[in-house]
Amino acid sequence: EEIMEILDDSAVVYQIILTKIDKITNLDECKKQTAAKLVNHTASHPSIIGVSSEKNVGIQEVRAEIASFV
């Protein structure tokens, strides 16, 4: 959260990516709690991406987000 505050103060937009989502038992609840914390962070991107390299989930979504910034 400290890094998010620094990025907010610097007006640097950032994206939250949850890694190892195959290890999370309740992904929806984790995303909900993370989104609740982002409400106070003005520079955060509104969507949260979940990624699992083991199950090949979310990789394309991250690539698409990166491509949209380039």
Contacts in CASP RR format, 6 or more apart in sequence:
PFRMAT RR
TARGET T0000
AUTHOR 0000-0000-0000
METHOD contacts of the structure
MODEL  1
EEIMEILDDSAVVYQIILTKIDKITNLDECKKQTAAKLVNHTASHPSIIG
VSSEKNVGIQEVRAEIASFV
1 37 0 8 1.000
4 14 0 8 1.000
4 38 0 8 1.000
4 41 0 8 1.000
4 43 0 8 1.000
4 44 0 8 1.000
5 41 0 8 1.000
7 13 0 8 1.000
7 14 0 8 1.000
7 41 0 8 1.000
7 43 0 8 1.000
7 44 0 8 1.000
8 41 0 8 1.000
8 42 0 8 1.000
8 43 0 8 1.000
8 44 0 8 1.000
10 43 0 8 1.000
11 43 0 8 1.000
12 43 0 8 1.000
13 43 0 8 1.000
13 44 0 8 1.000
13 45 0 8 1.000
14 43 0 8 1.000
14 44 0 8 1.000
14 45 0 8 1.000
15 44 0 8 1.000
15 45 0 8 1.000
15 47 0 8 1.000
15 49 0 8 1.000
15 65 0 8 1.000
16 34 0 8 1.000
16 38 0 8 1.000
16 44 0 8 1.000
16 45 0 8 1.000
16 48 0 8 1.000
16 49 0 8 1.000
17 48 0 8 1.000
17 49 0 8 1.000
17 50 0 8 1.000
17 51 0 8 1.000
17 62 0 8 1.000
18 24 0 8 1.000
18 27 0 8 1.000
18 30 0 8 1.000
18 31 0 8 1.000
18 34 0 8 1.000
18 48 0 8 1.000
18 49 0 8 1.000
18 50 0 8 1.000
18 51 0 8 1.000
19 50 0 8 1.000
19 51 0 8 1.000
19 52 0 8 1.000
20 51 0 8 1.000
20 52 0 8 1.000
20 54 0 8 1.000
21 27 0 8 1.000
21 30 0 8 1.000
21 50 0 8 1.000
21 51 0 8 1.000
21 52 0 8 1.000
21 57 0 8 1.000
22 52 0 8 1.000
22 54 0 8 1.000
22 55 0 8 1.000
22 57 0 8 1.000
24 30 0 8 1.000
27 50 0 8 1.000
31 48 0 8 1.000
31 50 0 8 1.000
34 48 0 8 1.000
35 48 0 8 1.000
38 44 0 8 1.000
38 46 0 8 1.000
38 48 0 8 1.000
45 65 0 8 1.000
49 58 0 8 1.000
49 61 0 8 1.000
49 62 0 8 1.000
49 65 0 8 1.000
50 57 0 8 1.000
50 58 0 8 1.000
50 61 0 8 1.000
51 57 0 8 1.000
51 58 0 8 1.000
51 59 0 8 1.000
51 61 0 8 1.000
51 62 0 8 1.000
52 58 0 8 1.000
53 59 0 8 1.000
END
